[in-house]
């Protein structure tokens, strides 16, 4: 999946509230940080 795919209208339609979107973004950030730390 490309970064651009995360910005598509079809992908974003799955979020029905700001809270759902924020929860998803927190999960993405957590996973990204974990992966970066694994690479150190």
mmCIF entry with sequence, helices, sheets and N, C-alpha, C, O atoms, coordinates in Angstrom:
data_MODEL
# 
_entry.id   MODEL 
# 
_entity.id                         1 
_entity.type                       polymer 
_entity.pdbx_number_of_molecules   1 
# 
_entity_poly.entity_id                      1 
_entity_poly.type                           'polypeptide(L)' 
_entity_poly.nstd_linkage                   no 
_entity_poly.nstd_monomer                   no 
_entity_poly.pdbx_seq_one_letter_code       
;(UNK)(UNK)(UNK)(UNK)(UNK)(UNK)(UNK)(UNK)(UNK)(UNK)(UNK)(UNK)(UNK)(UNK)(UNK)(UNK)
(UNK)(UNK)(UNK)(UNK)(UNK)(UNK)(UNK)(UNK)(UNK)(UNK)(UNK)(UNK)(UNK)(UNK)(UNK)(UNK)
(UNK)(UNK)(UNK)(UNK)(UNK)(UNK)(UNK)(UNK)
;
_entity_poly.pdbx_seq_one_letter_code_can   XXXXXXXXXXXXXXXXXXXXXXXXXXXXXXXXXXXXXXXX 
_entity_poly.pdbx_strand_id                 A 
# 
loop_
_entity_poly_seq.entity_id 
_entity_poly_seq.num 
_entity_poly_seq.mon_id 
_entity_poly_seq.hetero 
1 1  UNK n 
1 2  UNK n 
1 3  UNK n 
1 4  UNK n 
1 5  UNK n 
1 6  UNK n 
1 7  UNK n 
1 8  UNK n 
1 9  UNK n 
1 10 UNK n 
1 11 UNK n 
1 12 UNK n 
1 13 UNK n 
1 14 UNK n 
1 15 UNK n 
1 16 UNK n 
1 17 UNK n 
1 18 UNK n 
1 19 UNK n 
1 20 UNK n 
1 21 UNK n 
1 22 UNK n 
1 23 UNK n 
1 24 UNK n 
1 25 UNK n 
1 26 UNK n 
1 27 UNK n 
1 28 UNK n 
1 29 UNK n 
1 30 UNK n 
1 31 UNK n 
1 32 UNK n 
1 33 UNK n 
1 34 UNK n 
1 35 UNK n 
1 36 UNK n 
1 37 UNK n 
1 38 UNK n 
1 39 UNK n 
1 40 UNK n 
# 
_struct_asym.id          A 
_struct_asym.entity_id   1 
# 
loop_
_struct_conf.conf_type_id 
_struct_conf.id 
_struct_conf.pdbx_PDB_helix_id 
_struct_conf.beg_label_comp_id 
_struct_conf.beg_label_asym_id 
_struct_conf.beg_label_seq_id 
_struct_conf.pdbx_beg_PDB_ins_code 
_struct_conf.end_label_comp_id 
_struct_conf.end_label_asym_id 
_struct_conf.end_label_seq_id 
_struct_conf.pdbx_end_PDB_ins_code 
_struct_conf.beg_auth_comp_id 
_struct_conf.beg_auth_asym_id 
_struct_conf.beg_auth_seq_id 
_struct_conf.end_auth_comp_id 
_struct_conf.end_auth_asym_id 
_struct_conf.end_auth_seq_id 
_struct_conf.pdbx_PDB_helix_class 
_struct_conf.details 
_struct_conf.pdbx_PDB_helix_length 
HELX_P HELX_P1 AA1 UNK A 3  ? UNK A 7  ? UNK A 3  UNK A 7  5 ? 5  
HELX_P HELX_P2 AA2 UNK A 9  ? UNK A 12 ? UNK A 9  UNK A 12 1 ? 4  
HELX_P HELX_P3 AA3 UNK A 18 ? UNK A 38 ? UNK A 18 UNK A 38 1 ? 21 
# 
_struct_conf_type.id          HELX_P 
_struct_conf_type.criteria    ? 
_struct_conf_type.reference   ? 
# 
loop_
_atom_site.group_PDB 
_atom_site.id 
_atom_site.type_symbol 
_atom_site.label_atom_id 
_atom_site.label_alt_id 
_atom_site.label_comp_id 
_atom_site.label_asym_id 
_atom_site.label_entity_id 
_atom_site.label_seq_id 
_atom_site.pdbx_PDB_ins_code 
_atom_site.Cartn_x 
_atom_site.Cartn_y 
_atom_site.Cartn_z 
_atom_site.occupancy 
_atom_site.B_iso_or_equiv 
_atom_site.pdbx_formal_charge 
_atom_site.auth_seq_id 
_atom_site.auth_comp_id 
_atom_site.auth_asym_id 
_atom_site.auth_atom_id 
_atom_site.pdbx_PDB_model_num 
ATOM 1   N N  . UNK A 1 1  ? 0.844   -1.181 0.000  1.00 0.00 ? 1  UNK A N  1 
ATOM 2   C CA . UNK A 1 1  ? 0.000   0.000  0.000  1.00 0.00 ? 1  UNK A CA 1 
ATOM 3   C C  . UNK A 1 1  ? 0.890   1.245  0.000  1.00 0.00 ? 1  UNK A C  1 
ATOM 4   O O  . UNK A 1 1  ? 1.839   1.353  0.776  1.00 0.00 ? 1  UNK A O  1 
ATOM 5   N N  . UNK A 1 2  ? 0.561   2.162  -0.877 1.00 0.00 ? 2  UNK A N  1 
ATOM 6   C CA . UNK A 1 2  ? 1.303   3.413  -0.951 1.00 0.00 ? 2  UNK A CA 1 
ATOM 7   C C  . UNK A 1 2  ? 0.700   4.424  0.024  1.00 0.00 ? 2  UNK A C  1 
ATOM 8   O O  . UNK A 1 2  ? -0.466  4.318  0.404  1.00 0.00 ? 2  UNK A O  1 
ATOM 9   N N  . UNK A 1 3  ? 1.502   5.394  0.418  1.00 0.00 ? 3  UNK A N  1 
ATOM 10  C CA . UNK A 1 3  ? 1.010   6.443  1.325  1.00 0.00 ? 3  UNK A CA 1 
ATOM 11  C C  . UNK A 1 3  ? -0.207  7.153  0.737  1.00 0.00 ? 3  UNK A C  1 
ATOM 12  O O  . UNK A 1 3  ? -1.133  7.526  1.457  1.00 0.00 ? 3  UNK A O  1 
ATOM 13  N N  . UNK A 1 4  ? -0.189  7.331  -0.574 1.00 0.00 ? 4  UNK A N  1 
ATOM 14  C CA . UNK A 1 4  ? -1.292  8.034  -1.232 1.00 0.00 ? 4  UNK A CA 1 
ATOM 15  C C  . UNK A 1 4  ? -2.617  7.293  -1.059 1.00 0.00 ? 4  UNK A C  1 
ATOM 16  O O  . UNK A 1 4  ? -3.684  7.907  -1.036 1.00 0.00 ? 4  UNK A O  1 
ATOM 17  N N  . UNK A 1 5  ? -2.538  5.960  -0.938 1.00 0.00 ? 5  UNK A N  1 
ATOM 18  C CA . UNK A 1 5  ? -3.751  5.160  -0.764 1.00 0.00 ? 5  UNK A CA 1 
ATOM 19  C C  . UNK A 1 5  ? -4.466  5.499  0.543  1.00 0.00 ? 5  UNK A C  1 
ATOM 20  O O  . UNK A 1 5  ? -5.688  5.382  0.636  1.00 0.00 ? 5  UNK A O  1 
ATOM 21  N N  . UNK A 1 6  ? -3.701  5.921  1.551  1.00 0.00 ? 6  UNK A N  1 
ATOM 22  C CA . UNK A 1 6  ? -4.299  6.270  2.838  1.00 0.00 ? 6  UNK A CA 1 
ATOM 23  C C  . UNK A 1 6  ? -5.085  7.576  2.765  1.00 0.00 ? 6  UNK A C  1 
ATOM 24  O O  . UNK A 1 6  ? -5.870  7.881  3.662  1.00 0.00 ? 6  UNK A O  1 
ATOM 25  N N  . UNK A 1 7  ? -4.877  8.336  1.712  1.00 0.00 ? 7  UNK A N  1 
ATOM 26  C CA . UNK A 1 7  ? -5.563  9.618  1.568  1.00 0.00 ? 7  UNK A CA 1 
ATOM 27  C C  . UNK A 1 7  ? -6.749  9.552  0.612  1.00 0.00 ? 7  UNK A C  1 
ATOM 28  O O  . UNK A 1 7  ? -7.412  10.563 0.375  1.00 0.00 ? 7  UNK A O  1 
ATOM 29  N N  . UNK A 1 8  ? -7.019  8.378  0.065  1.00 0.00 ? 8  UNK A N  1 
ATOM 30  C CA . UNK A 1 8  ? -8.115  8.265  -0.897 1.00 0.00 ? 8  UNK A CA 1 
ATOM 31  C C  . UNK A 1 8  ? -9.465  8.383  -0.195 1.00 0.00 ? 8  UNK A C  1 
ATOM 32  O O  . UNK A 1 8  ? -9.609  8.008  0.968  1.00 0.00 ? 8  UNK A O  1 
ATOM 33  N N  . UNK A 1 9  ? -10.440 8.905  -0.915 1.00 0.00 ? 9  UNK A N  1 
ATOM 34  C CA . UNK A 1 9  ? -11.784 9.054  -0.357 1.00 0.00 ? 9  UNK A CA 1 
ATOM 35  C C  . UNK A 1 9  ? -12.363 7.720  0.069  1.00 0.00 ? 9  UNK A C  1 
ATOM 36  O O  . UNK A 1 9  ? -13.020 7.630  1.106  1.00 0.00 ? 9  UNK A O  1 
ATOM 37  N N  . UNK A 1 10 ? -12.125 6.677  -0.726 1.00 0.00 ? 10 UNK A N  1 
ATOM 38  C CA . UNK A 1 10 ? -12.652 5.356  -0.389 1.00 0.00 ? 10 UNK A CA 1 
ATOM 39  C C  . UNK A 1 10 ? -12.104 4.864  0.945  1.00 0.00 ? 10 UNK A C  1 
ATOM 40  O O  . UNK A 1 10 ? -12.843 4.300  1.753  1.00 0.00 ? 10 UNK A O  1 
ATOM 41  N N  . UNK A 1 11 ? -10.828 5.073  1.175  1.00 0.00 ? 11 UNK A N  1 
ATOM 42  C CA . UNK A 1 11 ? -10.227 4.646  2.439  1.00 0.00 ? 11 UNK A CA 1 
ATOM 43  C C  . UNK A 1 11 ? -10.779 5.463  3.602  1.00 0.00 ? 11 UNK A C  1 
ATOM 44  O O  . UNK A 1 11 ? -11.117 4.909  4.648  1.00 0.00 ? 11 UNK A O  1 
ATOM 45  N N  . UNK A 1 12 ? -10.870 6.768  3.423  1.00 0.00 ? 12 UNK A N  1 
ATOM 46  C CA . UNK A 1 12 ? -11.293 7.652  4.509  1.00 0.00 ? 12 UNK A CA 1 
ATOM 47  C C  . UNK A 1 12 ? -12.771 7.505  4.862  1.00 0.00 ? 12 UNK A C  1 
ATOM 48  O O  . UNK A 1 12 ? -13.180 7.875  5.963  1.00 0.00 ? 12 UNK A O  1 
ATOM 49  N N  . UNK A 1 13 ? -13.571 6.975  3.949  1.00 0.00 ? 13 UNK A N  1 
ATOM 50  C CA . UNK A 1 13 ? -15.007 6.797  4.206  1.00 0.00 ? 13 UNK A CA 1 
ATOM 51  C C  . UNK A 1 13 ? -15.281 5.848  5.363  1.00 0.00 ? 13 UNK A C  1 
ATOM 52  O O  . UNK A 1 13 ? -16.355 5.903  5.962  1.00 0.00 ? 13 UNK A O  1 
ATOM 53  N N  . UNK A 1 14 ? -14.324 4.973  5.689  1.00 0.00 ? 14 UNK A N  1 
ATOM 54  C CA . UNK A 1 14 ? -14.554 4.001  6.754  1.00 0.00 ? 14 UNK A CA 1 
ATOM 55  C C  . UNK A 1 14 ? -14.614 4.651  8.139  1.00 0.00 ? 14 UNK A C  1 
ATOM 56  O O  . UNK A 1 14 ? -15.121 4.044  9.083  1.00 0.00 ? 14 UNK A O  1 
ATOM 57  N N  . UNK A 1 15 ? -14.109 5.863  8.267  1.00 0.00 ? 15 UNK A N  1 
ATOM 58  C CA . UNK A 1 15 ? -14.128 6.546  9.556  1.00 0.00 ? 15 UNK A CA 1 
ATOM 59  C C  . UNK A 1 15 ? -15.398 7.386  9.663  1.00 0.00 ? 15 UNK A C  1 
ATOM 60  O O  . UNK A 1 15 ? -15.672 8.240  8.821  1.00 0.00 ? 15 UNK A O  1 
ATOM 61  N N  . UNK A 1 16 ? -16.162 7.122  10.715 1.00 0.00 ? 16 UNK A N  1 
ATOM 62  C CA . UNK A 1 16 ? -17.442 7.816  10.855 1.00 0.00 ? 16 UNK A CA 1 
ATOM 63  C C  . UNK A 1 16 ? -17.393 8.927  11.893 1.00 0.00 ? 16 UNK A C  1 
ATOM 64  O O  . UNK A 1 16 ? -18.370 9.653  12.078 1.00 0.00 ? 16 UNK A O  1 
ATOM 65  N N  . UNK A 1 17 ? -16.254 9.062  12.572 1.00 0.00 ? 17 UNK A N  1 
ATOM 66  C CA . UNK A 1 17 ? -16.119 10.145 13.545 1.00 0.00 ? 17 UNK A CA 1 
ATOM 67  C C  . UNK A 1 17 ? -14.652 10.545 13.652 1.00 0.00 ? 17 UNK A C  1 
ATOM 68  O O  . UNK A 1 17 ? -13.752 9.808  13.249 1.00 0.00 ? 17 UNK A O  1 
ATOM 69  N N  . UNK A 1 18 ? -14.444 11.713 14.198 1.00 0.00 ? 18 UNK A N  1 
ATOM 70  C CA . UNK A 1 18 ? -13.079 12.167 14.424 1.00 0.00 ? 18 UNK A CA 1 
ATOM 71  C C  . UNK A 1 18 ? -12.347 11.259 15.394 1.00 0.00 ? 18 UNK A C  1 
ATOM 72  O O  . UNK A 1 18 ? -11.138 11.059 15.276 1.00 0.00 ? 18 UNK A O  1 
ATOM 73  N N  . UNK A 1 19 ? -13.078 10.712 16.353 1.00 0.00 ? 19 UNK A N  1 
ATOM 74  C CA . UNK A 1 19 ? -12.469 9.817  17.341 1.00 0.00 ? 19 UNK A CA 1 
ATOM 75  C C  . UNK A 1 19 ? -11.935 8.548  16.677 1.00 0.00 ? 19 UNK A C  1 
ATOM 76  O O  . UNK A 1 19 ? -10.840 8.088  16.999 1.00 0.00 ? 19 UNK A O  1 
ATOM 77  N N  . UNK A 1 20 ? -12.714 7.984  15.749 1.00 0.00 ? 20 UNK A N  1 
ATOM 78  C CA . UNK A 1 20 ? -12.249 6.791  15.020 1.00 0.00 ? 20 UNK A CA 1 
ATOM 79  C C  . UNK A 1 20 ? -10.987 7.100  14.225 1.00 0.00 ? 20 UNK A C  1 
ATOM 80  O O  . UNK A 1 20 ? -10.046 6.307  14.211 1.00 0.00 ? 20 UNK A O  1 
ATOM 81  N N  . UNK A 1 21 ? -10.970 8.235  13.573 1.00 0.00 ? 21 UNK A N  1 
ATOM 82  C CA . UNK A 1 21 ? -9.796  8.626  12.790 1.00 0.00 ? 21 UNK A CA 1 
ATOM 83  C C  . UNK A 1 21 ? -8.591  8.836  13.699 1.00 0.00 ? 21 UNK A C  1 
ATOM 84  O O  . UNK A 1 21 ? -7.492  8.382  13.384 1.00 0.00 ? 21 UNK A O  1 
ATOM 85  N N  . UNK A 1 22 ? -8.788  9.519  14.821 1.00 0.00 ? 22 UNK A N  1 
ATOM 86  C CA . UNK A 1 22 ? -7.686  9.743  15.757 1.00 0.00 ? 22 UNK A CA 1 
ATOM 87  C C  . UNK A 1 22 ? -7.146  8.434  16.315 1.00 0.00 ? 22 UNK A C  1 
ATOM 88  O O  . UNK A 1 22 ? -5.933  8.274  16.446 1.00 0.00 ? 22 UNK A O  1 
ATOM 89  N N  . UNK A 1 23 ? -8.031  7.494  16.646 1.00 0.00 ? 23 UNK A N  1 
ATOM 90  C CA . UNK A 1 23 ? -7.589  6.189  17.143 1.00 0.00 ? 23 UNK A CA 1 
ATOM 91  C C  . UNK A 1 23 ? -6.730  5.483  16.099 1.00 0.00 ? 23 UNK A C  1 
ATOM 92  O O  . UNK A 1 23 ? -5.692  4.908  16.426 1.00 0.00 ? 23 UNK A O  1 
ATOM 93  N N  . UNK A 1 24 ? -7.166  5.529  14.842 1.00 0.00 ? 24 UNK A N  1 
ATOM 94  C CA . UNK A 1 24 ? -6.400  4.908  13.760 1.00 0.00 ? 24 UNK A CA 1 
ATOM 95  C C  . UNK A 1 24 ? -5.030  5.570  13.617 1.00 0.00 ? 24 UNK A C  1 
ATOM 96  O O  . UNK A 1 24 ? -4.020  4.882  13.472 1.00 0.00 ? 24 UNK A O  1 
ATOM 97  N N  . UNK A 1 25 ? -4.996  6.898  13.658 1.00 0.00 ? 25 UNK A N  1 
ATOM 98  C CA . UNK A 1 25 ? -3.730  7.612  13.511 1.00 0.00 ? 25 UNK A CA 1 
ATOM 99  C C  . UNK A 1 25 ? -2.775  7.298  14.660 1.00 0.00 ? 25 UNK A C  1 
ATOM 100 O O  . UNK A 1 25 ? -1.566  7.196  14.452 1.00 0.00 ? 25 UNK A O  1 
ATOM 101 N N  . UNK A 1 26 ? -3.308  7.144  15.860 1.00 0.00 ? 26 UNK A N  1 
ATOM 102 C CA . UNK A 1 26 ? -2.477  6.766  17.008 1.00 0.00 ? 26 UNK A CA 1 
ATOM 103 C C  . UNK A 1 26 ? -1.877  5.381  16.808 1.00 0.00 ? 26 UNK A C  1 
ATOM 104 O O  . UNK A 1 26 ? -0.710  5.151  17.124 1.00 0.00 ? 26 UNK A O  1 
ATOM 105 N N  . UNK A 1 27 ? -2.682  4.457  16.281 1.00 0.00 ? 27 UNK A N  1 
ATOM 106 C CA . UNK A 1 27 ? -2.182  3.105  16.023 1.00 0.00 ? 27 UNK A CA 1 
ATOM 107 C C  . UNK A 1 27 ? -1.075  3.125  14.975 1.00 0.00 ? 27 UNK A C  1 
ATOM 108 O O  . UNK A 1 27 ? -0.059  2.444  15.121 1.00 0.00 ? 27 UNK A O  1 
ATOM 109 N N  . UNK A 1 28 ? -1.276  3.907  13.919 1.00 0.00 ? 28 UNK A N  1 
ATOM 110 C CA . UNK A 1 28 ? -0.266  4.030  12.859 1.00 0.00 ? 28 UNK A CA 1 
ATOM 111 C C  . UNK A 1 28 ? 1.033   4.602  13.434 1.00 0.00 ? 28 UNK A C  1 
ATOM 112 O O  . UNK A 1 28 ? 2.120   4.104  13.143 1.00 0.00 ? 28 UNK A O  1 
ATOM 113 N N  . UNK A 1 29 ? 0.912   5.642  14.243 1.00 0.00 ? 29 UNK A N  1 
ATOM 114 C CA . UNK A 1 29 ? 2.095   6.266  14.825 1.00 0.00 ? 29 UNK A CA 1 
ATOM 115 C C  . UNK A 1 29 ? 2.832   5.284  15.737 1.00 0.00 ? 29 UNK A C  1 
ATOM 116 O O  . UNK A 1 29 ? 4.058   5.191  15.688 1.00 0.00 ? 29 UNK A O  1 
ATOM 117 N N  . UNK A 1 30 ? 2.096   4.560  16.557 1.00 0.00 ? 30 UNK A N  1 
ATOM 118 C CA . UNK A 1 30 ? 2.707   3.587  17.465 1.00 0.00 ? 30 UNK A CA 1 
ATOM 119 C C  . UNK A 1 30 ? 3.463   2.514  16.682 1.00 0.00 ? 30 UNK A C  1 
ATOM 120 O O  . UNK A 1 30 ? 4.603   2.186  17.011 1.00 0.00 ? 30 UNK A O  1 
ATOM 121 N N  . UNK A 1 31 ? 2.817   1.968  15.636 1.00 0.00 ? 31 UNK A N  1 
ATOM 122 C CA . UNK A 1 31 ? 3.459   0.922  14.821 1.00 0.00 ? 31 UNK A CA 1 
ATOM 123 C C  . UNK A 1 31 ? 4.705   1.465  14.121 1.00 0.00 ? 31 UNK A C  1 
ATOM 124 O O  . UNK A 1 31 ? 5.732   0.791  14.055 1.00 0.00 ? 31 UNK A O  1 
ATOM 125 N N  . UNK A 1 32 ? 4.604   2.678  13.606 1.00 0.00 ? 32 UNK A N  1 
ATOM 126 C CA . UNK A 1 32 ? 5.746   3.281  12.921 1.00 0.00 ? 32 UNK A CA 1 
ATOM 127 C C  . UNK A 1 32 ? 6.935   3.463  13.850 1.00 0.00 ? 32 UNK A C  1 
ATOM 128 O O  . UNK A 1 32 ? 8.072   3.165  13.482 1.00 0.00 ? 32 UNK A O  1 
ATOM 129 N N  . UNK A 1 33 ? 6.672   3.952  15.048 1.00 0.00 ? 33 UNK A N  1 
ATOM 130 C CA . UNK A 1 33 ? 7.749   4.145  16.025 1.00 0.00 ? 33 UNK A CA 1 
ATOM 131 C C  . UNK A 1 33 ? 8.353   2.805  16.426 1.00 0.00 ? 33 UNK A C  1 
ATOM 132 O O  . UNK A 1 33 ? 9.572   2.681  16.541 1.00 0.00 ? 33 UNK A O  1 
ATOM 133 N N  . UNK A 1 34 ? 7.499   1.797  16.640 1.00 0.00 ? 34 UNK A N  1 
ATOM 134 C CA . UNK A 1 34 ? 8.006   0.464  16.990 1.00 0.00 ? 34 UNK A CA 1 
ATOM 135 C C  . UNK A 1 34 ? 8.926   -0.070 15.899 1.00 0.00 ? 34 UNK A C  1 
ATOM 136 O O  . UNK A 1 34 ? 9.990   -0.615 16.193 1.00 0.00 ? 34 UNK A O  1 
ATOM 137 N N  . UNK A 1 35 ? 8.521   0.084  14.640 1.00 0.00 ? 35 UNK A N  1 
ATOM 138 C CA . UNK A 1 35 ? 9.328   -0.417 13.525 1.00 0.00 ? 35 UNK A CA 1 
ATOM 139 C C  . UNK A 1 35 ? 10.648  0.348  13.409 1.00 0.00 ? 35 UNK A C  1 
ATOM 140 O O  . UNK A 1 35 ? 11.684  -0.247 13.113 1.00 0.00 ? 35 UNK A O  1 
ATOM 141 N N  . UNK A 1 36 ? 10.615  1.655  13.638 1.00 0.00 ? 36 UNK A N  1 
ATOM 142 C CA . UNK A 1 36 ? 11.851  2.436  13.580 1.00 0.00 ? 36 UNK A CA 1 
ATOM 143 C C  . UNK A 1 36 ? 12.807  2.002  14.687 1.00 0.00 ? 36 UNK A C  1 
ATOM 144 O O  . UNK A 1 36 ? 14.013  1.901  14.462 1.00 0.00 ? 36 UNK A O  1 
ATOM 145 N N  . UNK A 1 37 ? 12.275  1.746  15.873 1.00 0.00 ? 37 UNK A N  1 
ATOM 146 C CA . UNK A 1 37 ? 13.130  1.328  16.985 1.00 0.00 ? 37 UNK A CA 1 
ATOM 147 C C  . UNK A 1 37 ? 13.710  -0.062 16.763 1.00 0.00 ? 37 UNK A C  1 
ATOM 148 O O  . UNK A 1 37 ? 14.823  -0.346 17.207 1.00 0.00 ? 37 UNK A O  1 
ATOM 149 N N  . UNK A 1 38 ? 12.970  -0.929 16.083 1.00 0.00 ? 38 UNK A N  1 
ATOM 150 C CA . UNK A 1 38 ? 13.486  -2.262 15.754 1.00 0.00 ? 38 UNK A CA 1 
ATOM 151 C C  . UNK A 1 38 ? 14.690  -2.166 14.829 1.00 0.00 ? 38 UNK A C  1 
ATOM 152 O O  . UNK A 1 38 ? 15.593  -3.001 14.887 1.00 0.00 ? 38 UNK A O  1 
ATOM 153 N N  . UNK A 1 39 ? 14.703  -1.159 13.986 1.00 0.00 ? 39 UNK A N  1 
ATOM 154 C CA . UNK A 1 39 ? 15.777  -1.002 13.014 1.00 0.00 ? 39 UNK A CA 1 
ATOM 155 C C  . UNK A 1 39 ? 17.058  -0.417 13.590 1.00 0.00 ? 39 UNK A C  1 
ATOM 156 O O  . UNK A 1 39 ? 18.085  -0.394 12.912 1.00 0.00 ? 39 UNK A O  1 
ATOM 157 N N  . UNK A 1 40 ? 17.012  0.051  14.819 1.00 0.00 ? 40 UNK A N  1 
ATOM 158 C CA . UNK A 1 40 ? 18.209  0.669  15.415 1.00 0.00 ? 40 UNK A CA 1 
ATOM 159 C C  . UNK A 1 40 ? 19.209  -0.366 15.849 1.00 0.00 ? 40 UNK A C  1 
ATOM 160 O O  . UNK A 1 40 ? 20.270  -0.019 16.369 1.00 0.00 ? 40 UNK A O  1 
# 
